[in-house]
Amino acid sequence: MATVIIPTPLRKFTKNTARLEVKAGNIGDTIQQLTANFPDLKKHLLDEKGQVRSFVNIFIGNDDIRDLQQEKTVVKDDTVISIIPAIAGGI
């Protein structure tokens, strides 16, 4: 099964789980599985069209899915997926 690393700001929507195991064929399937299991996570990952929000970065290993096949990027059993939301801030 693939491993999804949940960043600290989103863990409150996954019952404080830092790593989740998923069985999915691609990133789109993975996101669907995550949001089905944790519905409150959906609004933080997907926009109103069901697309990954522009400020949410998803990596397979060190590769941004935007540089691969986006939501159609294949997920293998040994894949490590990192979800990295942009953090806004300023002085």
N, C-alpha and C positions, 0 to 999 in steps of 0.2 A: 504494500500500500504506500501511496505517496504521503509525504508529511507537509502540512501547511503550518508555517510559523506565523502566529498571530501577534501583531505588535501590541505593546502595553496599552496604548489608548483605546484599542478595540476589544481588549480582553473582558471588559465589563459586559460585553454583548455575547461572550462565549463562556459564561460562567467561570471566568478567570482562567480559562485554559490557554496555555501558551503554545501548545503544539497539538494539532489534530491530524488524525490519520484519515485519508480519503481514498476511495477507490473510484477513479474517474478516468475517462479517456482523453479529455482535453481540459484546458483552463475553464472554458465555459461550463463544462459539466461539474468541475470542481467548485466553481462559484455557486452554481445551482444547488449542489449538495450542501455547501456551507450555509447558504441562506435558507434552505429548507429546514435544516437542523437548528439554525439560530436566526429566526426571522428579523430580530432587531438589527442584525448585522447588514441586512439588505440595503437599507437607506444610506449606509455609510460606504458601501462598495459600488452600488449601481445607481445610475441616474434614472429619470422617469421613463426613458426609452429602453431600460434594461441593459444599458452598456456600462462598462467599467468607467467610473467617474474619472475625469481628466487628471485630478489631483491624487489618484490612487495608483501607485506603481506596484506592479506584480512582477516578480523575478522567478525564473527557474534557474536555480544555481546562481550564477553571476549575470545571467542574460535577462534583459528587460523583454517582456513579451511583445512590446511594441516593435522591437527589432526582429522578432520572430514572426509567428503567425497569429499574434494577438490572442483572442479567445479560442482560436482553433489550434493553438500550440499543444502538441501532444504531451500528455502526462504519463510517465512510466512509473512502475512500482517503486523505484528507488529515487524518484524525483523529490527534491526539496523545493517547496514553493514559499516565497517570502512575500508578504503583503506589507507595503510600506506607504502609508498615507503621508502626503506632504504636510508639514507642520508650519503653520503661519505664525508669524511673530514679528516683533519689531521693538524698537526702543521708544 
